[in-house]
Amino acid sequence: MPTERQRAMLREMGIGPWWPDDDAARSGDPAASAAPVASPPAAPDAAPVASALDTLSWPALREAVAQCRACALCERRRQTVFGVGNERAQWMIVGEAPGEQEDLLGEPFVGPAGRLLDAMLAALDLTREPGPPERQVYIANTLKCRPPGNRNPQPDELARCEPFLVRQIQLVQPRILLAMGRFAVQSLLRTDEPIGRLRGRVHAYRGVPLVVTYHPAYLLRQPADKAKAWDDLCLAAETLARRGG
Ligand code: URA
């Protein structure tokens, strides 16, 4: 349950309320506390503010995402797509936005691009599935809702959704970040430089080493660049190993 301060901030942002009404909860009247909360306002609402999320626990953050109506993408989503994997993974992978399969299943990277990503991870003995923690990754997207027709994310959508990703990174505390594709890179590194100019070296996001690579969907269209993506993954693995991971 969010604190009073968080509730105030989240209310301001148009996120929630999903918690029971205070007075009703205090009165112990289950009918009153189960009273329906006000129906969600029409999108778009105020954007989430990173500082308002920075003490949210995983369940509260997940719920904030599920209730988000900060941009028009909420109107057409089947569900939000939060993230998957070990919540304290050493590796955190950031993609772009849910596609059709992800919108249907509520998990990132479950379509064709996801199968390629899983294969690339498996080649490094990494997985999103339960297992030894050092082998597990955490995967999240810059956008938590599917853009219609899989169009590119819009700048205002990225900006409104970014605080959720920021909080996910704070909670995971990864030792290595892998940013896949233009939109993840632009969000995390605040640059318009093309991937080709950014890959091959180690960047930093708030003190966490960050490696840039191509998006798996791009690699499906340009298989010749898979070798470069493999080099990027190896660079990330070497960087982690140098840090004692
Ligand atoms: N592409 C992404 O960037 N993320 C997904 O979850 C699926 C496809």
Residues whose N, C-alpha, C, O or C-beta is under 5 A from the ligand:
A	BS01	URA	G95 E96 A97 P98 G99 E102 E107 P108 F109 A113 N141
